[in-house]
């Protein structure tokens, strides 16, 4: 796909419209419509239910790549990718398969070892920030947890949605955990799944607090950075990007590697390219990107973790592009999480700091 990449033409995001996704939900056996099936876009607040004839319509969807999730009582959930690029989409008929009833063995008395694994999982999955301390997993019993003493690896997954309440952001999150791996030996964490957001009900004062907390989480985030970059607003949004050079031939481990910053700021066209699809963009750079958010100072913990001498005082994150390039969409979401490794501030953020991809900062704030 290298030949399809060319320099980004910077346009205001307002020039990109919003679109509609339609379709019908049917029983795969007899093709009868399924009423009241849940239809949602993964990691957003956009959702609806099918009507009597099985039809559904999702509106006000920005261009980009999404995962659509359709579920109904008694049926296997359907998950598929949807790419919107300048036009409404009709998915036609989506057929759900009846779910076989399987009685799984339930351990009604988890032992101390299970609780220890759950505490480790929750700390890495939800996080350890002030926001995380107010998050609750309402149904932890559905977690399948596995820990290898020999490899120092913790794995987790679920067959159903974890229900998480984030009291500080005002979201009730349904998270179908496909994969979670915490490798202590190699200092690696990865998790992926389907996420559905629902607004919590609250008083006027609670909603005001939620708006404030959401904005604080959004500001300086990777989504904020990528949206600002393709909108040509990096300076206006208080971002600056430097080149971070690492010599992988000298030293091993994060505290022995040779690395240094090139203090000349990069232009957005140095590391972001357009693709042949106008709502998809590519991060492409031979070295690492050192991204500063200049409205906040870097924490001492973050400085220590990055082990970078003479680093600027501003809050910082590092993007290490692991593939030839990393693709992201108009929402500022990287489509393949495996294509980059984040370090610094972004690496510490977990589910407690997760916002829907269709989140927009309030204009009056």
C-alpha positions in Angstrom: 0.0 0.0 0.0 3.1 2.3 0.1 2.3 3.7 -3.3 -1.1 4.8 -2.1 0.3 7.1 0.5 0.8 10.8 -0.4 1.2 14.0 1.5 -1.7 15.1 3.7 -3.9 17.9 2.4 -5.0 19.7 5.5 -8.7 20.4 5.6 -11.0 21.4 8.4 -12.8 18.4 9.8 -16.1 20.3 9.4 -15.9 19.6 5.7 -16.5 15.9 6.4 -20.2 15.1 6.8 -22.2 12.7 9.0 -23.9 9.6 7.6 -26.5 6.9 8.2 -26.2 3.1 8.5 -29.3 1.1 7.8 -30.1 -2.6 7.6 -32.4 -5.4 8.7 -31.9 -8.1 11.4 -33.3 -11.5 10.5 -33.4 -15.0 12.0 -30.9 -17.1 10.0 -33.1 -20.2 10.1 -36.4 -18.9 8.7 -35.5 -15.3 7.6 -38.1 -13.9 9.9 -37.4 -10.4 11.2 -36.1 -10.0 14.8 -37.7 -7.2 16.8 -35.9 -5.2 19.4 -32.4 -6.5 18.6 -29.7 -4.2 20.0 -27.6 -2.5 17.3 -24.6 -0.5 18.3 -21.3 0.9 17.0 -18.4 -0.4 19.0 -16.7 2.1 21.3 -19.4 4.8 20.7 -22.7 6.0 22.2 -24.5 5.4 18.9 -27.1 2.7 19.2 -30.7 1.7 18.5 -33.0 -1.3 18.4 -34.6 -3.0 15.4 -38.3 -2.5 14.8 -41.0 -5.0 14.0 -39.8 -5.6 10.4 -36.2 -6.0 11.7 -35.1 -2.7 10.3 -32.7 -0.3 12.0 -31.1 3.0 11.4 -28.0 4.5 13.0 -27.7 8.2 12.3 -25.1 11.0 12.8 -22.2 8.7 12.1 -18.9 10.4 11.1 -16.7 8.9 8.4 -14.3 6.3 9.5 -14.0 2.6 10.3 -16.3 1.0 12.9 -17.2 -2.3 14.3 -21.0 -2.9 14.4 -22.4 -5.1 17.1 -25.8 -6.7 16.9 -27.3 -8.8 19.7 -30.6 -10.3 20.7 -31.8 -12.6 23.4 -31.3 -16.2 22.3 -29.0 -15.4 19.4 -25.2 -15.3 18.9 -24.0 -11.7 18.7 -23.0 -10.5 15.2 -19.8 -8.3 14.8 -18.6 -6.9 11.6 -16.6 -4.0 10.3 -18.2 -1.0 8.6 -16.2 1.6 6.7 -17.9 5.0 5.9 -16.3 7.1 3.2 -18.6 9.9 2.0 -22.0 8.1 1.7 -24.7 6.4 3.7 -24.5 2.6 4.0 -27.2 0.0 3.6 -26.0 -3.3 5.2 -29.1 -5.1 3.8 -30.0 -8.3 5.7 -27.9 -9.4 8.7 -28.8 -12.8 9.9 -28.4 -14.0 13.5 -27.8 -17.6 14.5 -29.7 -19.1 17.4 -27.6 -19.6 20.4 -27.2 -23.1 21.8 -27.9 -23.4 25.5 -24.8 -24.5 27.3 -24.6 -24.9 31.1 -21.1 -23.8 32.1 -19.6 -24.9 35.4 -19.8 -22.1 37.9 -17.4 -21.7 40.8 -19.7 -20.2 43.5 -16.8 -19.8 45.9 -13.8 -18.2 44.2 -10.6 -19.0 46.1 -7.9 -16.6 47.3 -5.9 -17.3 44.1 -8.7 -16.1 41.9 -9.1 -12.9 43.9 -5.4 -12.2 43.6 -5.6 -12.7 39.8 -8.7 -10.5 39.6 -7.0 -7.7 41.6 -4.0 -7.8 39.2 -6.4 -7.8 36.2 -8.5 -4.9 37.5 -5.4 -2.8 38.3 -4.1 -3.2 34.7 -7.4 -3.1 32.9 -9.3 -0.4 34.8 -6.1 1.4 35.9 -4.8 2.9 39.2 -5.7 6.6 38.7 -8.2 8.6 40.8 -10.8 8.0 38.1 -10.1 4.2 38.3 -10.7 4.2 42.0 -14.4 5.1 41.3 -14.9 2.5 38.6 -16.8 -0.7 39.4 -16.9 -4.0 37.6 -20.4 -5.3 38.4 -20.1 -8.9 37.2 -16.5 -10.0 37.7 -17.6 -13.6 37.9 -17.8 -13.9 34.1 -14.0 -13.4 33.8 -11.9 -16.3 32.6 -8.5 -15.7 34.3 -5.3 -17.6 33.7 -1.9 -16.9 35.2 1.4 -18.7 34.3 3.9 -18.6 37.2 6.6 -19.8 34.8 6.1 -17.1 32.1 4.8 -14.4 34.5 1.8 -13.9 32.1 -1.7 -13.1 33.1 -4.5 -13.7 30.5 -8.2 -12.9 30.6 -11.2 -13.1 28.4 -15.0 -13.2 28.6 -17.9 -14.8 26.7 -20.3 -12.1 27.7 -20.1 -8.3 28.4 -18.4 -7.1 31.5 -20.5 -4.3 33.0 -18.4 -1.4 34.2 -19.7 1.8 35.9 -17.5 4.8 35.6 -18.9 7.2 38.2 -16.4 10.0 37.4 -17.2 10.1 33.7 -20.9 9.2 33.8 -20.7 6.1 31.6 -22.0 2.6 32.0 -19.7 0.5 29.8 -20.4 -3.0 28.3 -17.1 -4.5 27.4 -16.8 -7.9 25.6 -13.2 -8.8 26.4 -11.7 -10.7 23.5 -8.1 -10.7 24.7 -6.1 -9.5 27.6 -2.4 -10.2 28.1 -0.1 -8.8 30.8 3.5 -10.1 30.4 5.5 -9.0 33.4 8.8 -10.4 32.1 8.7 -8.4 28.9 6.9 -5.4 30.4 4.0 -5.7 27.9 0.3 -5.1 28.2 -2.3 -5.6 25.5 -6.1 -5.9 25.6 -8.9 -5.6 23.0 -12.6 -6.1 22.8 -16.0 -4.6 21.8 -17.1 -1.6 23.9 -20.6 -0.1 24.2 -21.2 3.1 26.1 -24.4 4.2 27.7 -25.0 7.6 29.4 -25.7 7.3 33.1 -28.6 9.2 34.6 -27.7 12.0 36.9 -28.6 15.3 38.4 -27.7 18.6 36.8 -24.7 18.9 39.1 -23.5 15.4 38.3 -23.8 16.0 34.6 -21.8 19.2 35.0 -19.0 17.3 36.8 -19.1 14.5 34.1 -18.7 17.1 31.3 -15.7 18.6 33.2 -14.1 15.3 33.8 -14.6 14.1 30.2 -13.0 17.2 28.9 -10.0 16.8 31.2 -9.5 13.2 30.0 -9.9 14.2 26.3 -7.4 17.1 26.5 -3.9 15.8 25.7 -5.1 12.3 24.8 -4.0 10.5 21.7 -7.4 11.0 20.1 -7.1 14.7 20.8 -3.6 14.8 19.2 -4.6 12.9 16.1 -7.7 14.9 15.5 -5.7 18.1 16.0 -3.1 16.9 13.5 -5.4 16.2 10.6 -7.3 19.4 11.3 -4.0 21.4 11.2 -4.6 22.7 14.8 -1.6 21.2 16.7 -0.3 24.6 17.9 -3.8 25.9 18.7 -4.5 22.8 20.7 -1.1 23.1 22.5 0.7 20.1 21.0 4.3 20.0 19.8 6.0 17.0 18.2 9.8 16.2 18.3 11.8 13.4 16.8 13.1 10.8 19.2 16.0 8.8 17.9 16.9 5.4 19.4 20.0 3.5 18.6 18.9 -0.2 19.0 22.5 -1.4 18.3 23.8 -0.1 21.6 22.5 -1.2 25.0 19.6 -3.4 26.0 16.6 -2.7 28.1 14.7 0.6 28.6 17.3 2.0 31.1 20.4 1.2 29.0 19.3 2.1 25.5 20.8 5.1 23.7 18.2 7.7 22.8 18.1 11.4 22.3 15.6 14.2 21.2 16.0 16.4 18.1 14.8 19.7 19.5 13.6 21.1 16.1 9.8 20.6 16.1 8.4 18.4 13.3 5.8 19.5 10.8 2.6 17.4 10.6 3.4 16.4 7.0 6.7 14.8 8.4 4.8 11.9 10.0 1.1 11.9 8.8 0.1 10.9 5.2 -3.2 10.6 3.5 -4.3 7.3 2.1 -6.4 6.5 -0.9 -9.5 6.6 1.3 -10.2 10.2 2.4 -11.4 9.3 5.9 -8.3 7.2 6.7 -4.8 8.6 7.5 -1.4 7.0 8.1 1.3 7.6 10.7 4.6 7.0 9.1 8.0 7.9 10.6 11.3 6.1 10.8 12.0 7.2 14.4 9.7 7.6 17.4 7.4 10.6 17.8 7.8 12.5 21.1 4.4 14.3 21.6 4.1 17.1 24.1 0.9 18.5 25.5 2.1 22.0 26.6 -0.8 22.8 28.9 0.4 20.3 31.6 3.8 19.5 33.2 5.3 16.1 32.9 5.1 14.0 36.1 8.2 12.8 37.8 6.9 9.2 37.4 6.5 9.7 33.7 10.0 11.2 33.4 11.5 8.2 35.2 9.6 5.7 33.0 10.8 7.3 29.8 14.4 7.6 31.1 15.2 10.5 28.8 17.8 13.1 29.7 17.2 16.8 29.1 13.5 16.3 28.2 11.3 19.3 28.1 9.1 20.0 31.1 5.8 19.4 29.3 3.6 16.3 29.6 4.8 13.8 27.0 4.0 10.6 25.3 5.9 8.5 22.8 4.6 6.8 19.7 6.7 3.9 18.5 5.3 2.8 15.1 5.9 -0.9 14.8 4.7 -1.5 11.3 5.5 0.3 8.0 2.7 2.7 9.0 -0.2 2.9 11.4 -3.7 3.7 10.0 -6.2 5.9 11.9 -9.5 7.4 11.1 -11.3 10.8 11.4 -12.2 10.0 15.0 -8.6 9.8 15.9 -8.7 6.0 16.5 -5.8 3.8 15.4 -7.5 0.9 13.5 -4.9 -1.7 14.5 -3.7 -1.4 18.1 -0.8 -3.7 17.3 0.7 -1.2 14.9 1.9 1.2 17.6 3.3 1.1 21.1 2.6 4.1 23.4 4.9 5.1 26.1 4.7 7.9 28.7 1.4 9.5 29.7 -0.8 7.6 27.1 0.7 4.3 28.2 -0.7 4.8 31.7 -4.3 5.4 30.6 -6.8 2.5 30.9 -10.5 1.9 30.8 -11.1 4.5 33.5 -9.9 7.1 30.9 -11.8 5.7 28.0 -14.1 7.9 26.0 -16.5 7.0 23.2 -14.9 7.6 19.8 -17.8 9.9 18.9 -17.1 12.2 22.0 -16.8 15.9 21.1 -15.6 18.5 23.6 -18.4 20.9 24.5 -18.2 24.2 22.7 -19.0 26.3 25.9 -16.0 24.8 27.7 
